[in-house]
Amino acid sequence: MKSASDLLQEGSTRPSVDSLERLGALTRLLSFARNEASELEADVVAYCLDVALAAVVDSLKEHTAMSPPDGDEQDGGSAVRRH
């Protein structure tokens, strides 16, 4: 199984949009599962999911600080796409 860092560093020093989207989806999934575990008072499960969520969020923060993929505009550190 690949780690979050492995997903983001495959063949490039910059994160791919697909990898960031997949990590974002994983973040949402873990957040939902953690909230459900908390509501069910499954404290150990909620704690483990919280640790996993924190690790994914840290990876996202670390890799989104890198330069944006080619074609994205920089506007003071936040890239915004307009269609």
Order of alpha helices (4+ residues) and beta strands (2+ residues): alpha-alpha-alpha
